[in-house]
Each structure stands twice: as structure tokens, then as C-alpha cells.
Amino acid sequence: MEFNYKLNDIREAATRFWQTISDRKVIAFHGNMGAGKTTFIHALCEVKGVKDIVGSPTFSIINEYYFPSGKIFHIDLYRLKDEEEAIRAGVEDCLYSDHICFVEWPEKSPGIFPNDAVHVFIEMEDSETRHLTIQDK
């Protein structure tokens, strides 16, 4: 599935996203630096009811957020060298925990993802518009 969204309509795009992936737990976000991965994840968390401040886990690697019916792990692999480092950081444990996992820069450790992970590609069309592609195996 593919669609465009404007940044000022990101909440509606996030709602549409949740309706599309239904109960899938592991979502891998691909996109260039500045494409809007963290911004979209923030909107996804907001729609789920997360009250915490959602920020980039670039330095912490893994952030945890709570919403009324569960937990979300927000993982950023950008600074990691390889899959072994991701495993040591606890990423694999999160991916197989049965909690929602949003992963930025999944190409850094592609071999640790479950087969049913959803891959999302975000591209910047212009300063206000993003193109989102959802690849569901």
C-alpha cells in the first residue's frame, strides 16, 4: 500500500497506517536522514494514546513508551555497526517480545527481524509532503 500525506495531516495518516497493519507488532522504518521517520513514529504513538514525550532514541538505542493497552519499543539502529552489536544492546529481545516495535535504520541489522515484520519506506516529496510505502510480506 502507498499513500502521500501532508505533515499537517500526519495524525490522519497515522490512523490509516494502524488500520492497514492491524495487529502486526514489528515495523521497520526506512528513509533518508530527515525524511520524517521519527516524526511519523511520534504520530503513531500519539494515536495509540502514548502520553510520554516521544523522541529519537539515537543515543539511547531503545526508548520505551506505554499506552493504555501495552508497550511500544522505539529502536534506532543508526549508530550500531552490525547485528551482533544490536543483539548485545537488547534489540532482538525487543523484536520478539510481543510488544509493538518501531525500528529506524533496520538495514543496519536486517538478519535479526522476524519474518512477519512490516517494512515502511518514507520519502520526502517536498517540504510538507511525504510518500509512504508499506511492504507487508
GUDREN-632786 format. One record per residue (C-alpha): residue number from 0; chain; residue in three letters; x, y, z. Coordinates in steps of 0.25 Angstrom, whole numbers, padded with zeros to 4 digits. Layout:
REM residues N
[pt NUM,'A','ALA',[X,Y,Z]]
...
END
This chain:
REM residues 137
[pt 0,'A','MET',[0000,0000,0000]]
[pt 1,'A','GLU',[0005,0014,-0003]]
[pt 2,'A','PHE',[0000,0028,0000]]
[pt 3,'A','ASN',[0004,0042,0002]]
[pt 4,'A','TYR',[0001,0051,0014]]
[pt 5,'A','LYS',[0004,0065,0018]]
[pt 6,'A','LEU',[0011,0068,0031]]
[pt 7,'A','ASN',[-0001,0076,0036]]
[pt 8,'A','ASP',[-0010,0063,0033]]
[pt 9,'A','ILE',[0000,0053,0040]]
[pt 10,'A','ARG',[-0010,0049,0050]]
[pt 11,'A','GLU',[-0019,0044,0040]]
[pt 12,'A','ALA',[-0008,0037,0033]]
[pt 13,'A','ALA',[-0004,0030,0046]]
[pt 14,'A','THR',[-0019,0025,0048]]
[pt 15,'A','ARG',[-0019,0020,0034]]
[pt 16,'A','PHE',[-0006,0013,0036]]
[pt 17,'A','TRP',[-0011,0006,0048]]
[pt 18,'A','GLN',[-0023,0001,0041]]
[pt 19,'A','THR',[-0015,-0004,0030]]
[pt 20,'A','ILE',[-0005,-0013,0038]]
[pt 21,'A','SER',[-0016,-0017,0048]]
[pt 22,'A','ASP',[-0009,-0026,0059]]
[pt 23,'A','ARG',[0005,-0026,0053]]
[pt 24,'A','LYS',[0016,-0023,0064]]
[pt 25,'A','VAL',[0029,-0021,0057]]
[pt 26,'A','ILE',[0030,-0009,0048]]
[pt 27,'A','ALA',[0043,-0005,0041]]
[pt 28,'A','PHE',[0045,0009,0036]]
[pt 29,'A','HIS',[0053,0012,0024]]
[pt 30,'A','GLY',[0057,0026,0019]]
[pt 31,'A','ASN',[0068,0036,0017]]
[pt 32,'A','MET',[0072,0045,0029]]
[pt 33,'A','GLY',[0061,0056,0031]]
[pt 34,'A','ALA',[0051,0048,0023]]
[pt 35,'A','GLY',[0041,0048,0035]]
[pt 36,'A','LYS',[0043,0034,0041]]
[pt 37,'A','THR',[0043,0039,0056]]
[pt 38,'A','THR',[0032,0050,0053]]
[pt 39,'A','PHE',[0023,0039,0047]]
[pt 40,'A','ILE',[0026,0029,0059]]
[pt 41,'A','HIS',[0022,0041,0068]]
[pt 42,'A','ALA',[0009,0042,0062]]
[pt 43,'A','LEU',[0007,0027,0062]]
[pt 44,'A','CYS',[0010,0027,0077]]
[pt 45,'A','GLU',[0000,0039,0079]]
[pt 46,'A','VAL',[-0011,0031,0072]]
[pt 47,'A','LYS',[-0009,0019,0081]]
[pt 48,'A','GLY',[-0010,0028,0093]]
[pt 49,'A','VAL',[0004,0029,0098]]
[pt 50,'A','LYS',[0006,0041,0108]]
[pt 51,'A','ASP',[0021,0041,0109]]
[pt 52,'A','ILE',[0030,0050,0101]]
[pt 53,'A','VAL',[0034,0042,0088]]
[pt 54,'A','GLY',[0048,0046,0083]]
[pt 55,'A','SER',[0058,0040,0075]]
[pt 56,'A','PRO',[0066,0028,0082]]
[pt 57,'A','THR',[0079,0031,0074]]
[pt 58,'A','PHE',[0087,0031,0086]]
[pt 59,'A','SER',[0079,0022,0096]]
[pt 60,'A','ILE',[0077,0012,0085]]
[pt 61,'A','ILE',[0064,0008,0091]]
[pt 62,'A','ASN',[0053,0016,0097]]
[pt 63,'A','GLU',[0040,0010,0103]]
[pt 64,'A','TYR',[0027,0017,0103]]
[pt 65,'A','TYR',[0014,0012,0110]]
[pt 66,'A','PHE',[0000,0013,0104]]
[pt 67,'A','PRO',[-0014,0008,0110]]
[pt 68,'A','SER',[-0013,-0006,0105]]
[pt 69,'A','GLY',[0002,-0008,0104]]
[pt 70,'A','LYS',[0017,-0004,0102]]
[pt 71,'A','ILE',[0024,0001,0090]]
[pt 72,'A','PHE',[0039,0000,0088]]
[pt 73,'A','HIS',[0045,0011,0079]]
[pt 74,'A','ILE',[0058,0006,0074]]
[pt 75,'A','ASP',[0069,0014,0066]]
[pt 76,'A','LEU',[0080,0005,0060]]
[pt 77,'A','TYR',[0087,0017,0053]]
[pt 78,'A','ARG',[0099,0017,0062]]
[pt 79,'A','LEU',[0101,0002,0062]]
[pt 80,'A','LYS',[0111,-0006,0054]]
[pt 81,'A','ASP',[0105,-0019,0052]]
[pt 82,'A','GLU',[0095,-0030,0056]]
[pt 83,'A','GLU',[0104,-0034,0068]]
[pt 84,'A','GLU',[0104,-0021,0074]]
[pt 85,'A','ALA',[0089,-0020,0072]]
[pt 86,'A','ILE',[0087,-0033,0079]]
[pt 87,'A','ARG',[0097,-0028,0091]]
[pt 88,'A','ALA',[0088,-0015,0092]]
[pt 89,'A','GLY',[0076,-0024,0094]]
[pt 90,'A','VAL',[0069,-0021,0081]]
[pt 91,'A','GLU',[0066,-0035,0078]]
[pt 92,'A','ASP',[0059,-0037,0091]]
[pt 93,'A','CYS',[0050,-0025,0088]]
[pt 94,'A','LEU',[0047,-0030,0074]]
[pt 95,'A','TYR',[0042,-0044,0079]]
[pt 96,'A','SER',[0035,-0038,0092]]
[pt 97,'A','ASP',[0021,-0038,0086]]
[pt 98,'A','HIS',[0021,-0023,0088]]
[pt 99,'A','ILE',[0020,-0012,0077]]
[pt 100,'A','CYS',[0034,-0009,0072]]
[pt 101,'A','PHE',[0037,0003,0063]]
[pt 102,'A','VAL',[0051,0001,0057]]
[pt 103,'A','GLU',[0058,0013,0050]]
[pt 104,'A','TRP',[0070,0009,0041]]
[pt 105,'A','PRO',[0067,-0006,0040]]
[pt 106,'A','GLU',[0077,-0008,0029]]
[pt 107,'A','LYS',[0088,-0008,0039]]
[pt 108,'A','SER',[0083,-0021,0045]]
[pt 109,'A','PRO',[0074,-0028,0035]]
[pt 110,'A','GLY',[0076,-0042,0039]]
[pt 111,'A','ILE',[0070,-0040,0053]]
[pt 112,'A','PHE',[0056,-0037,0049]]
[pt 113,'A','PRO',[0044,-0046,0049]]
[pt 114,'A','ASN',[0039,-0051,0036]]
[pt 115,'A','ASP',[0026,-0044,0038]]
[pt 116,'A','ALA',[0032,-0030,0040]]
[pt 117,'A','VAL',[0025,-0019,0033]]
[pt 118,'A','HIS',[0035,-0010,0025]]
[pt 119,'A','VAL',[0031,0004,0023]]
[pt 120,'A','PHE',[0038,0014,0013]]
[pt 121,'A','ILE',[0037,0029,0015]]
[pt 122,'A','GLU',[0041,0038,0004]]
[pt 123,'A','MET',[0041,0053,0004]]
[pt 124,'A','GLU',[0033,0059,-0007]]
[pt 125,'A','ASP',[0034,0073,-0003]]
[pt 126,'A','SER',[0036,0081,0010]]
[pt 127,'A','GLU',[0022,0078,0014]]
[pt 128,'A','THR',[0018,0065,0007]]
[pt 129,'A','ARG',[0023,0050,0010]]
[pt 130,'A','HIS',[0021,0038,0002]]
[pt 131,'A','LEU',[0019,0025,0010]]
[pt 132,'A','THR',[0020,0011,0005]]
[pt 133,'A','ILE',[0016,-0001,0013]]
[pt 134,'A','GLN',[0022,-0014,0009]]
[pt 135,'A','ASP',[0015,-0026,0016]]
[pt 136,'A','LYS',[0021,-0039,0014]]
END
